[in-house]
Amino acid sequence: MPKNLYWFNCGSCGGDSVSMFNMESPDIAAFFKEMDISLLWHPSLSSMAYLDYQNQIEAILSDDLKLDILCVEGSVIRGPGGSGMYHSTDYKPRKDLVGLLAEKADYVVAVGTCASYGGICTDGEVEATGLQFHKFEKGGFLGKDFVSQKGLPVINLPGCPCHNEIVSGAISHLASNKTLELDEFNAPLEWFGMLVHQGCVRNEYHEYRVEDSNFGNKGCLFFHLGCLAPLTNGSCNKILWNRRSSKTRAGVPCVGCTQPDFPKPYPFFKTRNIADVPLDLPIGVDRAHYMAYKSMAAAAAPKRLKDRKTKI
Amino acid sequence: MLQKLKLNLAFNRVEGDLEMRIEVDNGLAMNAWCSGTMYRGFEKILVGRHALDGIVFTSRICGICTTAHQTASVRALDMIAKADVPANAQRVRNIVLAAEHLQSDMRHTFLMFMADFANPEYKNNKLFNEVMARHEPFKGRTYLETIVETKKMPELIAILGGQWPHSSFMVPGGITSVPSQNDVMQCILLLKQYRHWYEKRVLGCTIERWSEVKSLKALDAWLDEKEAHRESELGLFIRLARSADLEKMGHGHDNFISFGSLELPKGSKTDAKFLIPAGFAQGAKISEFNHENVSEHVAYSWFKDYKDGKHPFEGETNPYATGNESQKYSWAKAPRYNDLPAETGTLAEMVVSGNPLFAELVKKSGSNVFSRVLSRLVRSTVIIPAMEKWLAEIDGGSFYAPPGEIVQGKGFGLTQASRGALGHWVTIENRTIERYQIITATAWNASPRDSKGVRGPIEEAVIGTDVMSTTKLEHIIRSFDPCIVCSVHLLKNNRSLLKKNIGL
């Protein structure tokens, strides 16, 4: 019995879908086939006569068609003034349909940071919010009490965009009725129970506080260039992007895109500091001990690292 | 008494939210209004943010043109900082943007555009069985191959820039990464494999052989020369276009605009600034491009009114969500060049670069579904050799030259996204963004009317189309490769169009 999956776009750039199209093994077409998932609708891929599309939504809403998994991409746009008219479909607010579909689904999945927590437009004027979180605060569009037909809250798969292995992994779990252990922001621990910092090839530089002040070098990006990897929950440096790399491996400081408060209200690529030590320390460390440890680490740094001669 | 109807339609497989209202008379589209139906407010979010933040934010305007936005934002900052971008950095920036074009052109054509021919309406067409075998969504041979083969391009981009989509590795002064000789070699290997697929499956010949086709007569000769040519995707498309009269479908204003892109690295032995030249053309008559002639009108857009058009350096973005009222109907502003509408994309690039085949085609039948999609199928023949050259040229030189802090200034970054002209106009005051105005490619193509009431390119292109079914409309709209992310669907019954008075 195939599982029915509906992919719905709200205030989105489509990046999570584009990322998903890069799915590696299996590729996106093979994935749906292997997992016996019937893709009821995807905005970029579906080819359906209008009447059939309209009837399909009606059938879901009247319980004639089972909706197993609802995937939502993009933030829910509620402005101006709560009307939702910054994002309309046939002059009706797009947000209205999300709520109706979510009520019917066995599982509701927020794909990407926008759908999970509000994302890139949250601080703007369009009153963007996530499905069940507004940044750190539970609630969002559906409200804190919402549960799906299977009794679960919205499952958040943050990331800007979300990595396709996380999408395929999470959907596979749900399609197989397996449990996903979730953190306090309802993101699966499998991918978000670790830091982006773990696995970065610049770790040895980080260890010995060999820190770059300018782009274009091989050292650590944490002390001066605003890298948020030690403060960001994600697996970019474990599962890697596009089979090859990650931002930090390419010298791009992590921008913390999986965090509920992405984008941070302070500048990217610039570390806020107190007395030359980052203001925001790796999650959970004690400042006094950290400062002492970093001083000693810097003093112990081998010349080969200070010369940045490694081929990372 | 002629029965007039108004159709409300919406389209998916356009990266975006695109709706159209069409006034129908005797089964033909007599007037059209093209709506972008989503506003997210990027331009205003950026005001007050730090100078470099645009690099991270603007990628998120579009998941498919993420590299193009990054390119435009960094070029604006390079200008303000008077950065001296090293040749190697320019090569890598070009390679990555070019790679984005390659996968975009193929994914659009074979996952989004061709699907409209795998449609029971064409079942009496002699090519129908072949089209179904190749292009049926999720089943067709070429459909499935496209999914697999185009992934090589994001992989190539990740080797050089960390990830795709939404890396932020382009910074003022160059790039953050330091690709090794092996990184470059891995990219060369990926591109070689990709080229083999493109030549075998899409062209049916080598890029060199295709480059010899410089006239419509040569195109006919090419088609007749070998079965491999006829049976390639290009060959099939040409034959399908002839049998379905695509050359007569979707005629625009025949104005074309390109902002120029893929700036040639320092030390290139040529007078040209870009691989893809900038220019404005009326028919095949090309004139020099000046960004000062660009303006945006809001008379028919959901923004607070101002008279005529404003250049982006004076641009204002004050949303005014009036919904369904008689005049304003789109979240897109109306970009104009010298107050003229213009279409942008692969066809515009071909025309503005003086490509003789497309000059002849445009002189013969103007812009239409056939010329647009043909140009998209063969743009890769220009891009791939350039990528190979830039990869081979990467040497031991640096990839980044620190430009100093960006404190103050005005700059603009112009480039070509996969679907056409893209510009960012940026004003920095005291290290923060004071103004940020963006004109996307699809704003040009899906533009609403301007202050004079002149239609935008897609609106113009659907006039006169038979709308008894929506298939021709779908070919026309998708021939522009619109990027306005999202889904939509037809809103009203498309059966018995003349029998039902739909109204608005």
Interface residues (C-beta under 8 A of the other chain):
Chain A: F8 N9 G11 S12 C13 G14 G15 D16 S17 V18 S19 F21 N22 E24 D27 I28 A29 F32 K33 L39 W41 H42 P43 S44 L45 S46 S47 M48 A49 Y50 L51 Y53 Q54 I77 P80 S83 M85 Y86 H87 S88 T89 D90 Y91 R94 I120 C121 D123 G124 E125 V126 A128 C160 P161 N214 F215 G216 N217 K218 C236 W241 N242 R243 R244 S245 S246 K247 T248 R249 A250 G251 V252 V255 C257 P263 Y266 P267 F268 F269 K270 K311
Chain B: N8 L9 A10 N12 R13 E15 G16 D17 E19 T37 M38 Y39 R40 G41 F42 K44 I45 R49 H50 L52 D53 I55 V56 F57 R60 I61 C62 G63 I64 T66 R107 L111 M112 A115 D116 A118 N119 P137 F138 Y143 L144 I147 V148 K151 P154 E155 I157 A158 I159 L160 G161 G162 Q163 W164 P165 H166 S167 S168 F169 V171 G173 G174 I175 T176 S177 V178 S180 P319 A321 G323 N324 W331 S398 F399 Y400 P402 T470 V485 C486 S487 V488 H489 L490 L491 K492 N493 N494 R495
